[in-house]
């Protein structure tokens, strides 16, 4: 079998001898010109093919191919090759190091003993994107979109239907490559099959939409986990998308990653102002739109929709919570990062500034939960209750666990069938007369999820109505987040 091609052979670098990389725009490179002229060395110049003038046969590396192949970070760099393999290098100018590497004594006796080098052009910020694409761009598989010089990038993305109605960040190859640095997964790994069109979403495709959403690379593992969770049969994103009810995917994030990427679990946690919260939720929606084909007026048949369909994501306030994290209650190991994706309407505030006992507060919250979908409809839709810190402290002081609160809410939400019958309360909507012989639960088993979040001041929790739960509907799905590397 033939020997593998070394980097020196591939780029025309001499297999044996000395190689130097310099640039005119470097005082130290100019300083060592007499030394280079005195050595048997092949010189590559990064910025001016005529420099150094006193050295014969200078090679043009203004394209930086050799500098990139040799991983040059500082100029001047002096290297020694033997049989096509680099055996030594030194950077800047230090006479003893140059003498040892070159095997020549008495070099540059008229020069200072030491001078530091300068940054290589390969580290020039103005060239960073170009170099990133040159060195890693082969990993990308998506079809590039060429725009004319007069075409506005933001308008072009609007025109092609890739926006959710707000401007998106153009997903240039360099931006996508930087986003992919947020995960150790290969760009062509398949994350999920995205409904409604059942298109495979690779890590690269998710990264493209994360760029458009405005995410930072460190958010990508959370987005990947959310896409995976939302595309499961249990979550049933296709059904949620196609319903005329105003619900959409929402994401709760638990674990160390929520803190490390700066997610908001405190004041205004369900609102605007936090980049991680807003862009992670938006990225999931853009994947469903741009990869899966779920667009309003087509498969998305919502009668009204709600603003959270742009992106709905927040972290649970674990440090202030009276309970174990939501993810732990759903089977994830303590200390692990996880996402829970659930069907969500827009949040509705629920105030109780008077109750000081857990029993009263639980019944108060139950009264607000009764209105989900409709007060006269039992076991219709699921819901999520976001308990604020001031309400949470009432339960903590009484020693109530999450399970205890769930049990108390379920008991308070056992509904009298006579109040639910058609015509009761002068409302024609309801269950048929005589359809139930005893109290009916408002929610199915497991149909109410409890999350702790919000600012420390204000006795205002929130109800997030959901959608049909169980078979034919949507189950909340929790997935662990792969560690960020």
Secondary structure, DSSP 8 states (H G I E B T S, - for coil): ------HHHHTT--SSEEEEEE-SS-HHHHHTHHHHHHS-EEEEESS-TT-STTSTT-EE-TT-HHHHHTT--EESEEEEEETTEEEEEEESEEHHHHHHHHT-SSTTTTS-SEE--EE-GGG-GGGHHHHHHHHHGGG--S------TTS-HHHHHHHTT-SSSS------HHHHHHHHTT-SS-TT-EEEEETTTTEEEEHHHHHHHHHHHT--GGGHHHHHHHHHHHTSTTT-HHHHHH-SSS-EEEEEEESHHHHHTT---STTTTSSS-HHHHHHHHHHHHHHHHTT---BTTTB--SS--GGGG--EEE---TT-SS--HHHHTT--TT--EEEEEEE--EEEEE-SS--SHHHHHHHHHHHHTTSS-TT-TTSEEEEEEE-HHHHHHHHHTT--HHHHHHHHHHHTEE-HHHHBTTGGG-S-SB-TTS-SS-EESS-TT-EEEEE-S-SS--EEEEEEEEE-STTS---EEEE-----
